Amino acid sequence: MSEINENEEFKTQIIETIDEDGKSVELELLDIVDVEGVEYAILREVEEGDDNEDELETEAVLMRLVRNGEEFTFETIEDDEEFNIVAEYIASFEEE
């Protein structure tokens, strides 16, 4: 679990998690969006030697953000309909 300090300027935040194969993966938090009253994190996998120049070409990972006081956790979005709603919301910003 990590802490979000919303009073500071947005800084690069790296989250370490375990993937479905049990492998440790580092994800960079790109943004947090609110969709229908639920917060979602937009993340991307950090690869060794990554310099952020190909950020727009890297596949994004969407996860539900659950806050408990100052701590938060990321949950996989299991429901396809929920995932599609969030993905469409984010895509609408890309079109603008």
C-alpha positions in Angstrom: 0.0 0.0 0.0 1.1 3.5 -0.7 0.1 7.0 0.2 -1.2 9.7 -2.2 -0.4 13.3 -1.2 -2.8 15.4 -3.2 -1.4 18.7 -1.9 1.9 18.2 -3.6 2.6 18.7 -7.3 2.0 15.5 -9.3 5.1 13.4 -9.2 6.0 10.2 -10.9 4.8 7.4 -8.7 5.9 3.8 -9.1 3.8 1.0 -7.8 5.2 -2.5 -7.4 2.7 -5.3 -7.7 2.6 -9.0 -8.5 1.2 -10.2 -11.8 -0.9 -13.3 -12.4 2.3 -15.3 -12.9 3.7 -14.3 -9.5 6.2 -12.0 -11.1 7.0 -8.6 -9.5 6.0 -5.8 -11.9 6.6 -2.0 -11.5 3.8 0.2 -12.8 4.0 4.0 -13.2 0.9 5.9 -12.1 -0.1 8.1 -15.0 -3.4 9.5 -13.8 -6.4 8.9 -11.6 -9.9 9.5 -13.1 -13.3 9.5 -11.6 -15.9 7.6 -13.6 -19.5 7.6 -12.1 -18.2 8.2 -8.6 -15.5 5.5 -8.7 -11.8 6.2 -9.0 -9.6 4.4 -11.5 -5.9 4.4 -12.0 -4.2 4.6 -15.4 -0.9 2.9 -15.2 1.8 1.6 -17.5 4.4 -1.0 -17.0 7.9 0.4 -16.4 10.5 -1.5 -18.3 14.2 -1.6 -17.6 16.0 1.4 -19.2 12.6 3.1 -19.6 12.9 6.9 -20.3 9.2 7.7 -20.7 9.6 8.8 -24.3 7.3 6.1 -25.7 4.7 6.7 -23.0 1.9 7.2 -25.5 2.8 4.1 -27.4 2.8 1.9 -24.3 -0.4 -0.1 -23.5 -2.2 1.3 -20.4 -3.3 -0.8 -17.5 -6.6 0.2 -15.9 -7.3 -0.6 -12.2 -9.9 0.4 -9.7 -8.5 2.5 -6.9 -9.8 1.8 -3.4 -9.0 4.3 -0.7 -8.9 3.5 3.0 -7.9 6.7 4.8 -4.5 7.7 3.5 -3.8 4.2 2.1 -5.0 2.8 -1.2 -5.0 -0.4 -3.1 -5.5 -1.2 -6.7 -8.0 -3.8 -7.8 -8.3 -5.6 -11.1 -11.5 -4.7 -13.0 -13.1 -8.1 -13.5 -16.4 -6.9 -15.0 -16.0 -6.4 -18.8 -18.8 -3.8 -18.9 -17.2 -1.8 -16.1 -13.8 -2.0 -17.9 -15.4 -0.9 -21.2 -17.1 2.1 -19.6 -13.8 3.3 -18.1 -11.9 2.7 -21.3 -14.5 4.6 -23.4 -14.3 7.5 -20.9 -10.5 7.7 -21.2 -10.7 7.4 -25.0 -13.1 10.3 -25.2 -10.3 12.5 -23.8 -7.8 11.2 -26.4 -10.2 12.3 -29.2 -10.4 15.9 -27.8 
